[in-house]
Amino acid sequence: MGESQVAQECAQWIENGEGVTVAPYCSLGECQLRVTARGRDEAEALRRGRAYEKLGVFWFEEPIQPYQRDSHIRLAQQLDIAIAIGENYFTRHQFYDIIKAGCADIIQPDGGVTEWLDIGTMCDVTGLRLASHGGGPGNVNVLCALESAIYIESGSLKGDEGFYAHPMKLRDGCLYIPEAPGMGTDIEPEYIRKYRID
């Protein structure tokens, strides 16, 4: 199969939503595509990764199962497209292992502030980029403190964050840091009253 045919097939996968999620990340009028594959086998991930490169896709997220570390290493060595992983790892120790092994180009942590800061420091000193896998006010604050941060995942910001006392603002593809004291994670008292179980 020729390269242009692979690229056409890849475009068809994206159009059909066949095992991939495509997310446009837009900021100040510029958009880039990220593709999430959710655990293909190594050979198929390599084939698709090469096609995504031809289409100019910015990153290939979770291309294979997270426990297949050696496959991640080989994939990262063979592809020019950035490999993004992290949503299935939860501690700085796990991230240390995948960073040291060269499994990815972009690290996507979840979890609490302390772990995030440690993981972010590892990215800073190794030259890797960091993008959040979640989009709450805590994530925004931590990303603003990290040199390696590039993006925040804002898919969870659908206008239904009415439980925050100070809702976050998303304008022109930019998510603004909470202006409230602290992390900006205070819960709206009315929301607590409404859903409280005595």
C-alpha positions as CSV (number, residue, x, y, z in Angstrom):
1,M,0.0,0.0,0.0
2,G,1.4,3.4,-1.0
3,E,2.0,6.2,1.4
4,S,-0.7,8.4,-0.1
5,Q,-3.1,5.5,0.1
6,V,-2.3,5.0,3.8
7,A,-2.9,8.7,4.4
8,Q,-6.3,8.5,2.7
9,E,-7.2,5.5,4.7
10,C,-6.1,7.3,7.9
11,A,-8.3,10.2,6.9
12,Q,-11.2,7.8,6.5
13,W,-10.6,6.3,9.9
14,I,-10.7,9.7,11.4
15,E,-13.9,10.5,9.5
16,N,-15.6,7.3,10.5
17,G,-14.4,7.5,14.1
18,E,-13.0,3.9,13.7
19,G,-11.2,3.3,16.9
20,V,-9.8,6.8,17.2
21,T,-10.8,10.0,18.9
22,V,-9.8,13.2,17.1
23,A,-9.5,16.4,19.2
24,P,-8.9,19.8,17.7
25,Y,-7.0,21.9,20.1
26,C,-7.5,25.6,19.3
27,S,-5.9,28.6,20.7
28,L,-6.0,32.2,19.4
29,G,-7.3,31.1,16.0
30,E,-4.7,28.2,15.5
31,C,-5.9,24.6,15.6
32,Q,-3.9,21.3,15.8
33,L,-5.3,17.8,15.7
34,R,-4.5,15.2,18.3
35,V,-5.5,11.5,17.8
36,T,-6.2,9.1,20.6
37,A,-6.1,5.4,19.5
38,R,-6.8,3.6,22.8
39,G,-4.5,0.6,22.7
40,R,-3.9,-0.7,19.2
41,D,-1.3,-3.4,18.7
42,E,2.3,-2.2,18.0
43,A,2.3,-2.9,14.2
44,E,-1.1,-1.2,13.7
45,A,0.0,1.7,15.9
46,L,3.1,2.1,13.8
47,R,1.2,2.0,10.5
48,R,-1.4,4.5,11.7
49,G,1.3,6.7,13.3
50,R,3.1,7.0,10.0
51,A,-0.2,8.0,8.3
52,Y,-1.0,10.6,11.0
53,E,2.5,12.1,10.4
54,K,1.6,12.6,6.8
55,L,-1.6,14.3,7.8
56,G,0.2,16.7,10.1
57,V,-1.4,15.4,13.3
58,F,0.3,16.9,16.3
59,W,0.3,14.0,18.7
60,F,-0.7,10.3,18.9
61,E,-2.2,9.6,22.3
62,E,-2.3,6.2,24.0
63,P,-1.3,4.4,20.8
64,I,-0.9,1.0,22.5
65,Q,-1.8,-0.5,25.9
66,P,-0.1,1.4,28.7
67,Y,1.5,-1.8,30.2
68,Q,3.4,-2.5,26.9
69,R,6.4,-0.4,27.8
70,D,8.8,-2.0,25.3
71,S,6.4,-1.4,22.5
72,H,6.1,2.2,23.5
73,I,9.9,2.6,23.3
74,R,10.1,1.0,19.8
75,L,7.2,3.1,18.6
76,A,8.7,6.4,20.0
77,Q,12.0,5.5,18.2
78,Q,10.3,4.9,14.8
79,L,7.9,7.7,14.6
80,D,8.4,11.5,14.3
81,I,4.9,12.3,15.5
82,A,4.8,13.1,19.3
83,I,3.7,10.1,21.4
84,A,1.5,11.3,24.3
85,I,0.8,9.0,27.3
86,G,0.0,9.2,30.9
87,E,-3.7,8.9,31.7
88,N,-3.2,5.3,32.8
89,Y,-0.3,6.0,35.1
90,F,-0.9,7.5,38.6
91,T,2.4,8.0,40.5
92,R,5.6,9.8,40.0
93,H,7.4,6.4,40.2
94,Q,5.4,5.1,37.1
95,F,6.1,8.3,35.3
96,Y,9.8,8.2,36.2
97,D,10.0,4.7,34.6
98,I,8.3,5.7,31.3
99,I,10.3,9.0,31.1
100,K,13.6,7.2,31.7
101,A,12.8,4.5,29.2
102,G,11.9,7.0,26.5
103,C,8.4,5.8,26.0
104,A,6.9,9.2,25.1
105,D,7.4,12.8,24.0
106,I,4.4,14.3,25.9
107,I,3.5,13.3,29.4
108,Q,-0.2,13.6,30.4
109,P,-0.6,13.2,34.2
110,D,-3.8,12.9,36.2
111,G,-4.0,13.2,40.0
112,G,-3.1,15.5,42.8
113,V,-0.9,18.6,43.0
114,T,2.1,17.0,44.7
115,E,2.5,14.2,42.2
116,W,1.9,16.7,39.3
117,L,4.6,19.0,40.5
118,D,7.1,16.1,40.8
119,I,6.1,14.7,37.4
120,G,6.3,18.2,35.9
121,T,9.8,18.7,37.4
122,M,10.9,15.4,35.7
123,C,9.6,16.8,32.4
124,D,11.4,20.1,32.9
125,V,14.8,18.5,33.5
126,T,14.4,15.9,30.7
127,G,13.1,18.3,28.1
128,L,9.8,16.6,27.7
129,R,6.5,18.4,27.3
130,L,3.6,18.1,29.6
131,A,-0.1,18.4,28.9
132,S,-2.9,17.8,31.4
133,H,-5.2,14.9,31.1
134,G,-7.9,16.8,33.1
135,G,-9.1,20.3,33.0
136,G,-10.2,21.6,36.4
137,P,-8.9,24.7,38.2
138,G,-6.3,22.7,40.1
139,N,-4.9,21.5,36.8
140,V,-4.8,25.1,35.5
141,N,-2.8,26.3,38.5
142,V,-0.3,23.5,38.4
143,L,0.3,23.9,34.6
144,C,0.9,27.6,35.1
145,A,3.7,26.7,37.5
146,L,5.5,24.3,35.1
147,E,8.0,25.3,32.5
148,S,7.2,22.2,30.4
149,A,3.5,22.7,30.2
150,I,2.0,23.1,26.7
151,Y,-1.8,22.3,26.8
152,I,-4.6,21.7,29.2
153,E,-7.3,19.2,28.2
154,S,-10.5,21.2,28.3
155,G,-13.0,18.6,27.1
156,S,-14.5,18.4,30.5
157,L,-15.4,22.1,30.4
158,K,-18.9,21.9,28.8
159,G,-20.5,24.8,30.7
160,D,-21.8,22.5,33.4
161,E,-19.2,23.4,36.1
162,G,-21.9,25.2,38.1
163,F,-20.6,23.6,41.3
164,Y,-17.5,25.9,41.4
165,A,-18.0,29.1,43.3
166,H,-15.7,30.8,40.7
167,P,-16.3,29.0,37.3
168,M,-13.3,29.0,34.9
169,K,-13.3,31.1,31.8
170,L,-12.6,29.7,28.4
171,R,-12.3,32.4,25.7
172,D,-10.7,32.1,22.2
173,G,-9.2,28.8,23.0
174,C,-7.5,30.1,26.2
175,L,-8.4,28.9,29.6
176,Y,-7.9,31.6,32.2
177,I,-6.3,30.9,35.5
178,P,-8.9,31.2,38.4
179,E,-8.8,34.7,40.0
180,A,-10.2,33.5,43.3
181,P,-7.8,33.0,46.3
182,G,-6.2,29.6,46.5
183,M,-6.7,27.1,43.7
184,G,-10.2,28.3,42.7
185,T,-11.7,25.0,43.7
186,D,-14.2,26.2,46.2
187,I,-17.6,24.6,45.8
188,E,-20.7,26.8,45.4
189,P,-22.6,26.7,48.7
190,E,-25.9,26.3,47.0
191,Y,-24.6,23.2,45.1
192,I,-23.6,21.7,48.5
193,R,-27.1,22.5,50.0
194,K,-28.8,21.0,47.0
195,Y,-26.9,17.7,46.9
196,R,-26.1,17.2,50.6
197,I,-27.1,13.9,52.2
198,D,-27.9,14.0,55.9
